[in-house]
Structures are given as C-alpha cells and as structure tokens.
Amino acid sequence: MNEYTVILVIVTLVGLFVTVGKPIINLNTNIVELGSAVKGLQKTVDKLEKKQEDDNAKVWDRLARGEVKFDNHEKRITNLEEKK
C-alpha cells in the first residue's frame, strides 16, 4: 500500500463517520429532549388528575347536600298540598 491508499482509506472512514455518526448523534440528542418533555408532560397530567379528583369530590359533596335540600323541598310541598 502506498501513502495515497492509506490517506484515501482514512478520508473514506472519516466521511463514513460524518455521514452515519452525525445523524445518530442528532437522533440521540432528540431522544433525550423528547424524554425530558414526556417527563414534564407526565407531571402536568398527574397534577391535572389530582385536581380533577378534588373537583369531582367537591361536586359529589354539593350534590349530596342538594339531595337533602330537595328531599326537604318535597316534604314542604307535600305539607302545603295537604293543608289545602
């Protein structure tokens, strides 16, 4: 092998690395960024689920209190009807 063949092999290997390696490095970087974004979204979803549970509990509580008022209202209407 002469010097030109060695230089050609080295240039070819460097070109191959740049051609294949650079997209792989970019892909790895994007995967890491997306992983971080997914973790952030998961935290947000967890917070929203917790808030939804709290809101649902409040709604059910108000409905339960409303049932007592509706039952009382029915009794009052019945009493008024009976007095006639």
PyMOL Python script that loads the backbone (N, CA, C, O; Angstrom):
from pymol import cmd

cmd.read_pdbstr("""\
ATOM      1  N   MET A   1       0.838  -1.179   0.000  1.00  0.00           N
ATOM      2  CA  MET A   1       0.000   0.000   0.000  1.00  0.00           C
ATOM      3  C   MET A   1       0.876   1.233   0.000  1.00  0.00           C
ATOM      4  O   MET A   1       1.870   1.331   0.720  1.00  0.00           O
ATOM      5  N   ASN A   2       0.483   2.130  -0.802  1.00  0.00           N
ATOM      6  CA  ASN A   2       1.248   3.375  -0.800  1.00  0.00           C
ATOM      7  C   ASN A   2       0.522   4.421   0.042  1.00  0.00           C
ATOM      8  O   ASN A   2      -0.560   4.165   0.570  1.00  0.00           O
ATOM      9  N   GLU A   3       1.128   5.596   0.160  1.00  0.00           N
ATOM     10  CA  GLU A   3       0.580   6.636   1.035  1.00  0.00           C
ATOM     11  C   GLU A   3      -0.788   7.114   0.596  1.00  0.00           C
ATOM     12  O   GLU A   3      -1.628   7.449   1.432  1.00  0.00           O
ATOM     13  N   TYR A   4      -1.020   7.150  -0.703  1.00  0.00           N
ATOM     14  CA  TYR A   4      -2.301   7.643  -1.201  1.00  0.00           C
ATOM     15  C   TYR A   4      -3.450   6.699  -0.832  1.00  0.00           C
ATOM     16  O   TYR A   4      -4.566   7.142  -0.560  1.00  0.00           O
ATOM     17  N   THR A   5      -3.171   5.433  -0.825  1.00  0.00           N
ATOM     18  CA  THR A   5      -4.198   4.467  -0.453  1.00  0.00           C
ATOM     19  C   THR A   5      -4.558   4.620   1.030  1.00  0.00           C
ATOM     20  O   THR A   5      -5.735   4.573   1.387  1.00  0.00           O
ATOM     21  N   VAL A   6      -3.562   4.801   1.884  1.00  0.00           N
ATOM     22  CA  VAL A   6      -3.797   4.990   3.313  1.00  0.00           C
ATOM     23  C   VAL A   6      -4.596   6.265   3.545  1.00  0.00           C
ATOM     24  O   VAL A   6      -5.545   6.268   4.329  1.00  0.00           O
ATOM     25  N   ILE A   7      -4.220   7.346   2.871  1.00  0.00           N
ATOM     26  CA  ILE A   7      -4.951   8.619   3.013  1.00  0.00           C
ATOM     27  C   ILE A   7      -6.380   8.460   2.511  1.00  0.00           C
ATOM     28  O   ILE A   7      -7.310   8.977   3.130  1.00  0.00           O
ATOM     29  N   LEU A   8      -6.571   7.752   1.396  1.00  0.00           N
ATOM     30  CA  LEU A   8      -7.902   7.532   0.845  1.00  0.00           C
ATOM     31  C   LEU A   8      -8.763   6.728   1.823  1.00  0.00           C
ATOM     32  O   LEU A   8      -9.944   7.029   1.994  1.00  0.00           O
ATOM     33  N   VAL A   9      -8.188   5.716   2.461  1.00  0.00           N
ATOM     34  CA  VAL A   9      -8.925   4.915   3.439  1.00  0.00           C
ATOM     35  C   VAL A   9      -9.302   5.776   4.640  1.00  0.00           C
ATOM     36  O   VAL A   9     -10.431   5.694   5.124  1.00  0.00           O
ATOM     37  N   ILE A  10      -8.383   6.596   5.126  1.00  0.00           N
ATOM     38  CA  ILE A  10      -8.671   7.462   6.274  1.00  0.00           C
ATOM     39  C   ILE A  10      -9.758   8.466   5.932  1.00  0.00           C
ATOM     40  O   ILE A  10     -10.679   8.672   6.723  1.00  0.00           O
ATOM     41  N   VAL A  11      -9.666   9.092   4.769  1.00  0.00           N
ATOM     42  CA  VAL A  11     -10.683  10.072   4.339  1.00  0.00           C
ATOM     43  C   VAL A  11     -12.030   9.381   4.182  1.00  0.00           C
ATOM     44  O   VAL A  11     -13.060   9.950   4.542  1.00  0.00           O
ATOM     45  N   THR A  12     -12.038   8.176   3.656  1.00  0.00           N
ATOM     46  CA  THR A  12     -13.293   7.432   3.485  1.00  0.00           C
ATOM     47  C   THR A  12     -13.909   7.103   4.845  1.00  0.00           C
ATOM     48  O   THR A  12     -15.119   7.241   5.025  1.00  0.00           O
ATOM     49  N   LEU A  13     -13.084   6.668   5.803  1.00  0.00           N
ATOM     50  CA  LEU A  13     -13.598   6.365   7.139  1.00  0.00           C
ATOM     51  C   LEU A  13     -14.137   7.604   7.836  1.00  0.00           C
ATOM     52  O   LEU A  13     -15.177   7.542   8.491  1.00  0.00           O
ATOM     53  N   VAL A  14     -13.442   8.730   7.702  1.00  0.00           N
ATOM     54  CA  VAL A  14     -13.927   9.981   8.286  1.00  0.00           C
ATOM     55  C   VAL A  14     -15.241  10.382   7.633  1.00  0.00           C
ATOM     56  O   VAL A  14     -16.176  10.794   8.319  1.00  0.00           O
ATOM     57  N   GLY A  15     -15.317  10.266   6.318  1.00  0.00           N
ATOM     58  CA  GLY A  15     -16.561  10.584   5.604  1.00  0.00           C
ATOM     59  C   GLY A  15     -17.696   9.687   6.037  1.00  0.00           C
ATOM     60  O   GLY A  15     -18.827  10.142   6.206  1.00  0.00           O
ATOM     61  N   LEU A  16     -17.397   8.402   6.218  1.00  0.00           N
ATOM     62  CA  LEU A  16     -18.418   7.456   6.675  1.00  0.00           C
ATOM     63  C   LEU A  16     -18.898   7.815   8.075  1.00  0.00           C
ATOM     64  O   LEU A  16     -20.096   7.773   8.355  1.00  0.00           O
ATOM     65  N   PHE A  17     -17.959   8.171   8.957  1.00  0.00           N
ATOM     66  CA  PHE A  17     -18.348   8.563  10.313  1.00  0.00           C
ATOM     67  C   PHE A  17     -19.231   9.795  10.293  1.00  0.00           C
ATOM     68  O   PHE A  17     -20.249   9.850  10.983  1.00  0.00           O
ATOM     69  N   VAL A  18     -18.840  10.786   9.501  1.00  0.00           N
ATOM     70  CA  VAL A  18     -19.626  12.014   9.426  1.00  0.00           C
ATOM     71  C   VAL A  18     -20.997  11.714   8.833  1.00  0.00           C
ATOM     72  O   VAL A  18     -22.005  12.251   9.294  1.00  0.00           O
ATOM     73  N   THR A  19     -21.039  10.867   7.822  1.00  0.00           N
ATOM     74  CA  THR A  19     -22.313  10.550   7.168  1.00  0.00           C
ATOM     75  C   THR A  19     -23.238   9.759   8.083  1.00  0.00           C
ATOM     76  O   THR A  19     -24.441  10.018   8.116  1.00  0.00           O
ATOM     77  N   VAL A  20     -22.703   8.816   8.815  1.00  0.00           N
ATOM     78  CA  VAL A  20     -23.531   7.951   9.654  1.00  0.00           C
ATOM     79  C   VAL A  20     -23.578   8.454  11.102  1.00  0.00           C
ATOM     80  O   VAL A  20     -24.633   8.408  11.735  1.00  0.00           O
ATOM     81  N   GLY A  21     -22.461   8.925  11.622  1.00  0.00           N
ATOM     82  CA  GLY A  21     -22.365   9.299  13.025  1.00  0.00           C
ATOM     83  C   GLY A  21     -23.136  10.544  13.385  1.00  0.00           C
ATOM     84  O   GLY A  21     -23.790  10.586  14.427  1.00  0.00           O
ATOM     85  N   LYS A  22     -23.075  11.554  12.549  1.00  0.00           N
ATOM     86  CA  LYS A  22     -23.752  12.815  12.863  1.00  0.00           C
ATOM     87  C   LYS A  22     -25.266  12.636  12.989  1.00  0.00           C
ATOM     88  O   LYS A  22     -25.839  13.135  13.958  1.00  0.00           O
ATOM     89  N   PRO A  23     -25.943  11.956  12.067  1.00  0.00           N
ATOM     90  CA  PRO A  23     -27.387  11.744  12.271  1.00  0.00           C
ATOM     91  C   PRO A  23     -27.700  10.923  13.516  1.00  0.00           C
ATOM     92  O   PRO A  23     -28.713  11.153  14.177  1.00  0.00           O
ATOM     93  N   ILE A  24     -26.830   9.966  13.835  1.00  0.00           N
ATOM     94  CA  ILE A  24     -27.068   9.165  15.037  1.00  0.00           C
ATOM     95  C   ILE A  24     -26.927  10.028  16.283  1.00  0.00           C
ATOM     96  O   ILE A  24     -27.717   9.894  17.218  1.00  0.00           O
ATOM     97  N   ILE A  25     -25.947  10.897  16.311  1.00  0.00           N
ATOM     98  CA  ILE A  25     -25.772  11.801  17.457  1.00  0.00           C
ATOM     99  C   ILE A  25     -26.964  12.745  17.573  1.00  0.00           C
ATOM    100  O   ILE A  25     -27.467  12.982  18.671  1.00  0.00           O
ATOM    101  N   ASN A  26     -27.420  13.289  16.433  1.00  0.00           N
ATOM    102  CA  ASN A  26     -28.598  14.168  16.450  1.00  0.00           C
ATOM    103  C   ASN A  26     -29.836  13.416  16.932  1.00  0.00           C
ATOM    104  O   ASN A  26     -30.641  13.953  17.693  1.00  0.00           O
ATOM    105  N   LEU A  27     -29.980  12.174  16.484  1.00  0.00           N
ATOM    106  CA  LEU A  27     -31.123  11.363  16.907  1.00  0.00           C
ATOM    107  C   LEU A  27     -31.074  11.116  18.404  1.00  0.00           C
ATOM    108  O   LEU A  27     -32.098  11.209  19.081  1.00  0.00           O
ATOM    109  N   ASN A  28     -29.918  10.808  18.919  1.00  0.00           N
ATOM    110  CA  ASN A  28     -29.773  10.571  20.353  1.00  0.00           C
ATOM    111  C   ASN A  28     -30.131  11.835  21.149  1.00  0.00           C
ATOM    112  O   ASN A  28     -30.807  11.762  22.176  1.00  0.00           O
ATOM    113  N   THR A  29     -29.671  12.982  20.665  1.00  0.00           N
ATOM    114  CA  THR A  29     -29.994  14.249  21.328  1.00  0.00           C
ATOM    115  C   THR A  29     -31.502  14.486  21.330  1.00  0.00           C
ATOM    116  O   THR A  29     -32.073  14.892  22.343  1.00  0.00           O
ATOM    117  N   ASN A  30     -32.136  14.231  20.198  1.00  0.00           N
ATOM    118  CA  ASN A  30     -33.592  14.418  20.114  1.00  0.00           C
ATOM    119  C   ASN A  30     -34.337  13.467  21.036  1.00  0.00           C
ATOM    120  O   ASN A  30     -35.342  13.842  21.640  1.00  0.00           O
ATOM    121  N   ILE A  31     -33.849  12.242  21.147  1.00  0.00           N
ATOM    122  CA  ILE A  31     -34.496  11.271  22.038  1.00  0.00           C
ATOM    123  C   ILE A  31     -34.401  11.735  23.486  1.00  0.00           C
ATOM    124  O   ILE A  31     -35.365  11.611  24.240  1.00  0.00           O
ATOM    125  N   VAL A  32     -33.257  12.262  23.876  1.00  0.00           N
ATOM    126  CA  VAL A  32     -33.095  12.758  25.250  1.00  0.00           C
ATOM    127  C   VAL A  32     -34.033  13.934  25.498  1.00  0.00           C
ATOM    128  O   VAL A  32     -34.668  13.999  26.551  1.00  0.00           O
ATOM    129  N   GLU A  33     -34.133  14.862  24.551  1.00  0.00           N
ATOM    130  CA  GLU A  33     -35.028  16.016  24.702  1.00  0.00           C
ATOM    131  C   GLU A  33     -36.484  15.570  24.786  1.00  0.00           C
ATOM    132  O   GLU A  33     -37.251  16.083  25.601  1.00  0.00           O
ATOM    133  N   LEU A  34     -36.858  14.617  23.945  1.00  0.00           N
ATOM    134  CA  LEU A  34     -38.235  14.126  23.988  1.00  0.00           C
ATOM    135  C   LEU A  34     -38.526  13.407  25.302  1.00  0.00           C
ATOM    136  O   LEU A  34     -39.628  13.514  25.839  1.00  0.00           O
ATOM    137  N   GLY A  35     -37.547  12.681  25.816  1.00  0.00           N
ATOM    138  CA  GLY A  35     -37.727  12.026  27.110  1.00  0.00           C
ATOM    139  C   GLY A  35     -37.990  13.039  28.210  1.00  0.00           C
ATOM    140  O   GLY A  35     -38.844  12.826  29.070  1.00  0.00           O
ATOM    141  N   SER A  36     -37.249  14.149  28.179  1.00  0.00           N
ATOM    142  CA  SER A  36     -37.465  15.205  29.172  1.00  0.00           C
ATOM    143  C   SER A  36     -38.846  15.831  29.011  1.00  0.00           C
ATOM    144  O   SER A  36     -39.528  16.117  29.995  1.00  0.00           O
ATOM    145  N   ALA A  37     -39.250  16.039  27.757  1.00  0.00           N
ATOM    146  CA  ALA A  37     -40.568  16.625  27.512  1.00  0.00           C
ATOM    147  C   ALA A  37     -41.678  15.698  28.005  1.00  0.00           C
ATOM    148  O   ALA A  37     -42.665  16.162  28.577  1.00  0.00           O
ATOM    149  N   VAL A  38     -41.522  14.401  27.789  1.00  0.00           N
ATOM    150  CA  VAL A  38     -42.531  13.445  28.241  1.00  0.00           C
ATOM    151  C   VAL A  38     -42.612  13.436  29.767  1.00  0.00           C
ATOM    152  O   VAL A  38     -43.707  13.350  30.323  1.00  0.00           O
ATOM    153  N   LYS A  39     -41.481  13.522  30.441  1.00  0.00           N
ATOM    154  CA  LYS A  39     -41.496  13.572  31.898  1.00  0.00           C
ATOM    155  C   LYS A  39     -42.233  14.811  32.391  1.00  0.00           C
ATOM    156  O   LYS A  39     -43.010  14.739  33.343  1.00  0.00           O
ATOM    157  N   GLY A  40     -41.988  15.952  31.740  1.00  0.00           N
ATOM    158  CA  GLY A  40     -42.691  17.178  32.107  1.00  0.00           C
ATOM    159  C   GLY A  40     -44.187  17.055  31.877  1.00  0.00           C
ATOM    160  O   GLY A  40     -44.988  17.489  32.705  1.00  0.00           O
ATOM    161  N   LEU A  41     -44.563  16.459  30.743  1.00  0.00           N
ATOM    162  CA  LEU A  41     -45.986  16.269  30.458  1.00  0.00           C
ATOM    163  C   LEU A  41     -46.622  15.315  31.462  1.00  0.00           C
ATOM    164  O   LEU A  41     -47.771  15.505  31.861  1.00  0.00           O
ATOM    165  N   GLN A  42     -45.883  14.297  31.867  1.00  0.00           N
ATOM    166  CA  GLN A  42     -46.426  13.351  32.849  1.00  0.00           C
ATOM    167  C   GLN A  42     -46.691  14.042  34.176  1.00  0.00           C
ATOM    168  O   GLN A  42     -47.701  13.774  34.827  1.00  0.00           O
ATOM    169  N   LYS A  43     -45.785  14.936  34.585  1.00  0.00           N
ATOM    170  CA  LYS A  43     -46.001  15.685  35.827  1.00  0.00           C
ATOM    171  C   LYS A  43     -47.252  16.550  35.710  1.00  0.00           C
ATOM    172  O   LYS A  43     -48.046  16.636  36.646  1.00  0.00           O
ATOM    173  N   THR A  44     -47.419  17.187  34.556  1.00  0.00           N
ATOM    174  CA  THR A  44     -48.590  18.033  34.345  1.00  0.00           C
ATOM    175  C   THR A  44     -49.867  17.213  34.378  1.00  0.00           C
ATOM    176  O   THR A  44     -50.858  17.625  34.981  1.00  0.00           O
ATOM    177  N   VAL A  45     -49.848  16.062  33.736  1.00  0.00           N
ATOM    178  CA  VAL A  45     -51.029  15.196  33.723  1.00  0.00           C
ATOM    179  C   VAL A  45     -51.348  14.717  35.140  1.00  0.00           C
ATOM    180  O   VAL A  45     -52.514  14.661  35.531  1.00  0.00           O
ATOM    181  N   ASP A  46     -50.322  14.375  35.902  1.00  0.00           N
ATOM    182  CA  ASP A  46     -50.560  13.944  37.290  1.00  0.00           C
ATOM    183  C   ASP A  46     -51.211  15.053  38.108  1.00  0.00           C
ATOM    184  O   ASP A  46     -52.130  14.801  38.887  1.00  0.00           O
ATOM    185  N   LYS A  47     -50.729  16.290  37.926  1.00  0.00           N
ATOM    186  CA  LYS A  47     -51.332  17.420  38.640  1.00  0.00           C
ATOM    187  C   LYS A  47     -52.783  17.613  38.220  1.00  0.00           C
ATOM    188  O   LYS A  47     -53.650  17.846  39.063  1.00  0.00           O
ATOM    189  N   LEU A  48     -53.050  17.517  36.916  1.00  0.00           N
ATOM    190  CA  LEU A  48     -54.418  17.690  36.430  1.00  0.00           C
ATOM    191  C   LEU A  48     -55.338  16.584  36.947  1.00  0.00           C
ATOM    192  O   LEU A  48     -56.494  16.842  37.283  1.00  0.00           O
ATOM    193  N   GLU A  49     -54.828  15.357  37.009  1.00  0.00           N
ATOM    194  CA  GLU A  49     -55.641  14.264  37.534  1.00  0.00           C
ATOM    195  C   GLU A  49     -55.976  14.492  39.007  1.00  0.00           C
ATOM    196  O   GLU A  49     -57.101  14.244  39.440  1.00  0.00           O
ATOM    197  N   LYS A  50     -55.001  14.961  39.764  1.00  0.00           N
ATOM    198  CA  LYS A  50     -55.243  15.239  41.185  1.00  0.00           C
ATOM    199  C   LYS A  50     -56.287  16.338  41.339  1.00  0.00           C
ATOM    200  O   LYS A  50     -57.195  16.232  42.164  1.00  0.00           O
ATOM    201  N   LYS A  51     -56.153  17.397  40.537  1.00  0.00           N
ATOM    202  CA  LYS A  51     -57.116  18.494  40.595  1.00  0.00           C
ATOM    203  C   LYS A  51     -58.505  18.001  40.190  1.00  0.00           C
ATOM    204  O   LYS A  51     -59.505  18.397  40.788  1.00  0.00           O
ATOM    205  N   GLN A  52     -58.565  17.144  39.184  1.00  0.00           N
ATOM    206  CA  GLN A  52     -59.852  16.604  38.747  1.00  0.00           C
ATOM    207  C   GLN A  52     -60.497  15.772  39.854  1.00  0.00           C
ATOM    208  O   GLN A  52     -61.707  15.850  40.069  1.00  0.00           O
ATOM    209  N   GLU A  53     -59.693  14.984  40.550  1.00  0.00           N
ATOM    210  CA  GLU A  53     -60.231  14.207  41.669  1.00  0.00           C
ATOM    211  C   GLU A  53     -60.794  15.123  42.745  1.00  0.00           C
ATOM    212  O   GLU A  53     -61.868  14.863  43.288  1.00  0.00           O
ATOM    213  N   ASP A  54     -60.067  16.200  43.055  1.00  0.00           N
ATOM    214  CA  ASP A  54     -60.549  17.143  44.065  1.00  0.00           C
ATOM    215  C   ASP A  54     -61.839  17.821  43.610  1.00  0.00           C
ATOM    216  O   ASP A  54     -62.778  17.973  44.392  1.00  0.00           O
ATOM    217  N   ASP A  55     -61.877  18.223  42.346  1.00  0.00           N
ATOM    218  CA  ASP A  55     -63.081  18.874  41.822  1.00  0.00           C
ATOM    219  C   ASP A  55     -64.266  17.911  41.831  1.00  0.00           C
ATOM    220  O   ASP A  55     -65.386  18.303  42.159  1.00  0.00           O
ATOM    221  N   ASN A  56     -64.018  16.655  41.472  1.00  0.00           N
ATOM    222  CA  ASN A  56     -65.101  15.668  41.489  1.00  0.00           C
ATOM    223  C   ASN A  56     -65.622  15.463  42.901  1.00  0.00           C
ATOM    224  O   ASN A  56     -66.827  15.329  43.110  1.00  0.00           O
ATOM    225  N   ALA A  57     -64.718  15.438  43.867  1.00  0.00           N
ATOM    226  CA  ALA A  57     -65.150  15.275  45.267  1.00  0.00           C
ATOM    227  C   ALA A  57     -66.025  16.447  45.682  1.00  0.00           C
ATOM    228  O   ALA A  57     -67.031  16.258  46.367  1.00  0.00           O
ATOM    229  N   LYS A  58     -65.651  17.662  45.274  1.00  0.00           N
ATOM    230  CA  LYS A  58     -66.461  18.838  45.611  1.00  0.00           C
ATOM    231  C   LYS A  58     -67.838  18.749  44.962  1.00  0.00           C
ATOM    232  O   LYS A  58     -68.845  19.068  45.593  1.00  0.00           O
ATOM    233  N   VAL A  59     -67.884  18.318  43.705  1.00  0.00           N
ATOM    234  CA  VAL A  59     -69.164  18.212  43.003  1.00  0.00           C
ATOM    235  C   VAL A  59     -70.063  17.184  43.684  1.00  0.00           C
ATOM    236  O   VAL A  59     -71.249  17.438  43.889  1.00  0.00           O
ATOM    237  N   TRP A  60     -69.504  16.023  44.037  1.00  0.00           N
ATOM    238  CA  TRP A  60     -70.305  14.997  44.704  1.00  0.00           C
ATOM    239  C   TRP A  60     -70.789  15.478  46.062  1.00  0.00           C
ATOM    240  O   TRP A  60     -71.906  15.166  46.473  1.00  0.00           O
ATOM    241  N   ASP A  61     -69.955  16.233  46.755  1.00  0.00           N
ATOM    242  CA  ASP A  61     -70.364  16.775  48.050  1.00  0.00           C
ATOM    243  C   ASP A  61     -71.536  17.733  47.878  1.00  0.00           C
ATOM    244  O   ASP A  61     -72.508  17.680  48.632  1.00  0.00           O
ATOM    245  N   ARG A  62     -71.437  18.611  46.882  1.00  0.00           N
ATOM    246  CA  ARG A  62     -72.538  19.561  46.639  1.00  0.00           C
ATOM    247  C   ARG A  62     -73.808  18.831  46.234  1.00  0.00           C
ATOM    248  O   ARG A  62     -74.905  19.209  46.644  1.00  0.00           O
ATOM    249  N   LEU A  63     -73.659  17.778  45.426  1.00  0.00           N
ATOM    250  CA  LEU A  63     -74.839  17.005  45.040  1.00  0.00           C
ATOM    251  C   LEU A  63     -75.474  16.339  46.252  1.00  0.00           C
ATOM    252  O   LEU A  63     -76.698  16.302  46.375  1.00  0.00           O
ATOM    253  N   ALA A  64     -74.651  15.819  47.138  1.00  0.00           N
ATOM    254  CA  ALA A  64     -75.191  15.174  48.343  1.00  0.00           C
ATOM    255  C   ALA A  64     -75.934  16.189  49.199  1.00  0.00           C
ATOM    256  O   ALA A  64     -77.010  15.894  49.719  1.00  0.00           O
ATOM    257  N   ARG A  65     -75.368  17.382  49.346  1.00  0.00           N
ATOM    258  CA  ARG A  65     -76.061  18.424  50.128  1.00  0.00           C
ATOM    259  C   ARG A  65     -77.336  18.850  49.429  1.00  0.00           C
ATOM    260  O   ARG A  65     -78.329  19.161  50.087  1.00  0.00           O
ATOM    261  N   GLY A  66     -77.322  18.869  48.096  1.00  0.00           N
ATOM    262  CA  GLY A  66     -78.515  19.242  47.344  1.00  0.00           C
ATOM    263  C   GLY A  66     -79.630  18.230  47.503  1.00  0.00           C
ATOM    264  O   GLY A  66     -80.805  18.599  47.526  1.00  0.00           O
ATOM    265  N   GLU A  67     -79.277  16.956  47.613  1.00  0.00           N
ATOM    266  CA  GLU A  67     -80.296  15.922  47.793  1.00  0.00           C
ATOM    267  C   GLU A  67     -81.074  16.149  49.087  1.00  0.00           C
ATOM    268  O   GLU A  67     -82.290  15.963  49.128  1.00  0.00           O
ATOM    269  N   VAL A  68     -80.376  16.547  50.125  1.00  0.00           N
ATOM    270  CA  VAL A  68     -81.047  16.817  51.402  1.00  0.00           C
ATOM    271  C   VAL A  68     -82.024  17.977  51.216  1.00  0.00           C
ATOM    272  O   VAL A  68     -83.153  17.927  51.705  1.00  0.00           O
ATOM    273  N   LYS A  69     -81.589  19.013  50.512  1.00  0.00           N
ATOM    274  CA  LYS A  69     -82.476  20.156  50.289  1.00  0.00           C
ATOM    275  C   LYS A  69     -83.663  19.761  49.420  1.00  0.00           C
ATOM    276  O   LYS A  69     -84.785  20.204  49.666  1.00  0.00           O
ATOM    277  N   PHE A  70     -83.426  18.926  48.401  1.00  0.00           N
ATOM    278  CA  PHE A  70     -84.527  18.501  47.538  1.00  0.00           C
ATOM    279  C   PHE A  70     -85.521  17.650  48.313  1.00  0.00           C
ATOM    280  O   PHE A  70     -86.731  17.789  48.135  1.00  0.00           O
ATOM    281  N   ASP A  71     -85.016  16.768  49.175  1.00  0.00           N
ATOM    282  CA  ASP A  71     -85.920  15.954  49.986  1.00  0.00           C
ATOM    283  C   ASP A  71     -86.756  16.845  50.897  1.00  0.00           C
ATOM    284  O   ASP A  71     -87.959  16.629  51.046  1.00  0.00           O
ATOM    285  N   ASN A  72     -86.133  17.831  51.497  1.00  0.00           N
ATOM    286  CA  ASN A  72     -86.843  18.760  52.363  1.00  0.00           C
ATOM    287  C   ASN A  72     -87.878  19.533  51.549  1.00  0.00           C
ATOM    288  O   ASN A  72     -88.987  19.780  52.023  1.00  0.00           O
ATOM    289  N   HIS A  73     -87.522  19.906  50.350  1.00  0.00           N
ATOM    290  CA  HIS A  73     -88.438  20.642  49.479  1.00  0.00           C
ATOM    291  C   HIS A  73     -89.664  19.782  49.160  1.00  0.00           C
ATOM    292  O   HIS A  73     -90.791  20.276  49.161  1.00  0.00           O
ATOM    293  N   GLU A  74     -89.443  18.527  48.894  1.00  0.00           N
ATOM    294  CA  GLU A  74     -90.562  17.618  48.616  1.00  0.00           C
ATOM    295  C   GLU A  74     -91.500  17.531  49.819  1.00  0.00           C
ATOM    296  O   GLU A  74     -92.722  17.534  49.665  1.00  0.00           O
ATOM    297  N   LYS A  75     -90.927  17.455  50.996  1.00  0.00           N
ATOM    298  CA  LYS A  75     -91.754  17.381  52.201  1.00  0.00           C
ATOM    299  C   LYS A  75     -92.559  18.662  52.378  1.00  0.00           C
ATOM    300  O   LYS A  75     -93.730  18.623  52.758  1.00  0.00           O
ATOM    301  N   ARG A  76     -91.923  19.799  52.100  1.00  0.00           N
ATOM    302  CA  ARG A  76     -92.637  21.069  52.244  1.00  0.00           C
ATOM    303  C   ARG A  76     -93.780  21.157  51.245  1.00  0.00           C
ATOM    304  O   ARG A  76     -94.864  21.625  51.594  1.00  0.00           O
ATOM    305  N   ILE A  77     -93.565  20.725  50.034  1.00  0.00           N
ATOM    306  CA  ILE A  77     -94.634  20.759  49.022  1.00  0.00           C
ATOM    307  C   ILE A  77     -95.767  19.829  49.444  1.00  0.00           C
ATOM    308  O   ILE A  77     -96.941  20.181  49.329  1.00  0.00           O
ATOM    309  N   THR A  78     -95.418  18.656  49.927  1.00  0.00           N
ATOM    310  CA  THR A  78     -96.442  17.718  50.391  1.00  0.00           C
ATOM    311  C   THR A  78     -97.246  18.319  51.537  1.00  0.00           C
ATOM    312  O   THR A  78     -98.470  18.197  51.559  1.00  0.00           O
ATOM    313  N   ASN A  79     -96.582  18.958  52.480  1.00  0.00           N
ATOM    314  CA  ASN A  79     -97.279  19.599  53.593  1.00  0.00           C
ATOM    315  C   ASN A  79     -98.229  20.694  53.101  1.00  0.00           C
ATOM    316  O   ASN A  79     -99.359  20.802  53.577  1.00  0.00           O
ATOM    317  N   LEU A  80     -97.765  21.503  52.148  1.00  0.00           N
ATOM    318  CA  LEU A  80     -98.624  22.562  51.602  1.00  0.00           C
ATOM    319  C   LEU A  80     -99.833  21.979  50.865  1.00  0.00           C
ATOM    320  O   LEU A  80    -100.938  22.514  50.955  1.00  0.00           O
ATOM    321  N   GLU A  81     -99.619  20.905  50.151  1.00  0.00           N
ATOM    322  CA  GLU A  81    -100.723  20.276  49.430  1.00  0.00           C
ATOM    323  C   GLU A  81    -101.749  19.673  50.386  1.00  0.00           C
ATOM    324  O   GLU A  81    -102.952  19.713  50.129  1.00  0.00           O
ATOM    325  N   GLU A  82    -101.257  19.115  51.490  1.00  0.00           N
ATOM    326  CA  GLU A  82    -102.160  18.503  52.465  1.00  0.00           C
ATOM    327  C   GLU A  82    -102.981  19.540  53.218  1.00  0.00           C
ATOM    328  O   GLU A  82    -104.095  19.247  53.652  1.00  0.00           O
ATOM    329  N   LYS A  83    -102.448  20.749  53.379  1.00  0.00           N
ATOM    330  CA  LYS A  83    -103.160  21.788  54.099  1.00  0.00           C
ATOM    331  C   LYS A  83    -104.323  22.328  53.296  1.00  0.00           C
ATOM    332  O   LYS A  83    -105.236  22.913  53.881  1.00  0.00           O
ATOM    333  N   LYS A  84    -104.334  22.163  52.006  1.00  0.00           N
ATOM    334  CA  LYS A  84    -105.414  22.691  51.179  1.00  0.00           C
ATOM    335  C   LYS A  84    -106.682  21.972  51.406  1.00  0.00           C
ATOM    336  O   LYS A  84    -107.695  22.295  50.785  1.00  0.00           O
TER     337      LYS A  84
END
""", "prot")
cmd.dss("prot")
cmd.show_as("cartoon", "prot")
cmd.util.cbc("prot")
cmd.orient("prot")
